[in-house]
C-alpha cells in the first residue's frame, strides 16, 4: 500500500533543483564577468584562474613575507570575533528582553541605546586603544571591544523587536491561568523570542565579522585577515593576494551564517 504522496513532493524537488541551478548560474556569471574585465583590462584585476591559484598556495603554503597561511590568519580573526560575540550576546540577550518586557526599563535604557547605536564601531578605535593602553595586549583588547560593540546593538534591537511582537493574547491567557512574571518569562517570552535570538545572532555576527576585518586593517595586530590584506597592499599592491584575502572573508562569513541557520532549523522547527 502506498504511504506517500509523490505528487506533493515533486514541486518541492523541482524548486530545490531550480534553486541550486540558479545559485550555480549566479557564480558562473560572476566569474565570467570577472574574466572579461581582467582580459579587457577595464580594471587592474588578475584573472579568476590566477587568483584562485594564488588562493590555494596561500591556504596551503602561506605567504613568505608574513610567515602564516591564509587559514591561520582566518582562524585568528574568527577566534577574535567569536570571543567578542559571546561577550556581546551575554549582554544583549538579557538587555533586549528587559527593555522589550518592562516599559520602565525601556524608558531608562532606550535613549542610551538610540544614542550609541548609530555610532560606527570603527569610530571607537582611537578611544579603544587609549582605554586599554595600560593593559598588556592593547591591540587585542581594543579589537575585542570594537567587535563586541558592533555585535551588541543589532542583537539587542532585534531581541527588543521580538519581545514586542509576542501576541498579547498569549500573555493574557497565561496570566488568566495564574502565571506570575517569572513563569511568563520562562514559559511564554523565552520560547517566543527564540527565532528573534537566532536572527540577532546572525546579524550580530555579520556586523562583528565586518568590524574585526576593518579593525585589523587599521590597527597593526600582526595577524588576521584584515592585517593580511593591508600588508599585501603595502608591499606592492599584490592584487591576487588581496583578492584571496577578500574571498576568504566572504567564505567564512557565508559559513558562519549557514551554521547559525543550520542550528536554528533544528532548534526552532516550528518556524
Secondary structure, DSSP 4 states (H G I P E B T S, - for coil): -----HHHHHHHHHHHHHHHHHHHHHHHHHHHHHHHHHHHTSSS---HHHHHHHHHHHHHT--TTT-S-HHHHHHHHHHHHHHHHHHHHHHHHHHHHHHHH-HHHHHHHHHHHHHHHTS-GGGGHHHHHHHTTTSS-HHHHHHHHHHHHHHHHHHHHHHHHHHHTS-HHHHHHHHHTT--HHHHIIIIIHHHHHHHHHHHHHHHHHHHHHHHHHHHHHS--SSSHHHHHHHHHHTT--HHHHHHHHHHHHHHHHHHHHHHHHHHHHH-TT-
